[in-house]
Amino acid sequence: MLRPYVMTGGRIEPTRGEFDLITLVLATGPEPESSVGLGPEHLAIWRLCQQVLSVAEITGHLDLPVATVRVLLGDLLDHGLIALQEPEPEADMHDLQLYKAVIDGLRAL
């Protein structure tokens, strides 16, 4: 088993992208070849993201630290292999209707 710092080459931050736990990720394009310089963990993330998943879900599926997953996602983003939907900034979420809908949805669970 590889240690997380080996998977990321010692990096602790992604090269770009915020990757909040609720950021949604979707794989794009055909499956990358191993010659692209990606490791098996990168490919595992890409395969998981054939359906839209949050960073938290990816982390749970792979049983890896979130910091490691963020770095790997940054690599995939750099290669153009994933698309992101970052959460809306909190300043844009002052709509009381939205909060009411969230509370109603939670109560329905």
Secondary structure, 3 states (H helix, E strand, C coil): CCCHHHHCCCCCCCCCCCCCCCCEEEECCCCCCHHHCCCHHHHHHHHHCCCCEEHHHHHHHHCCCHHHHHHHHHHHHHCCCEEEECCCCHHHCCCHHHHHHHHHHHHHC
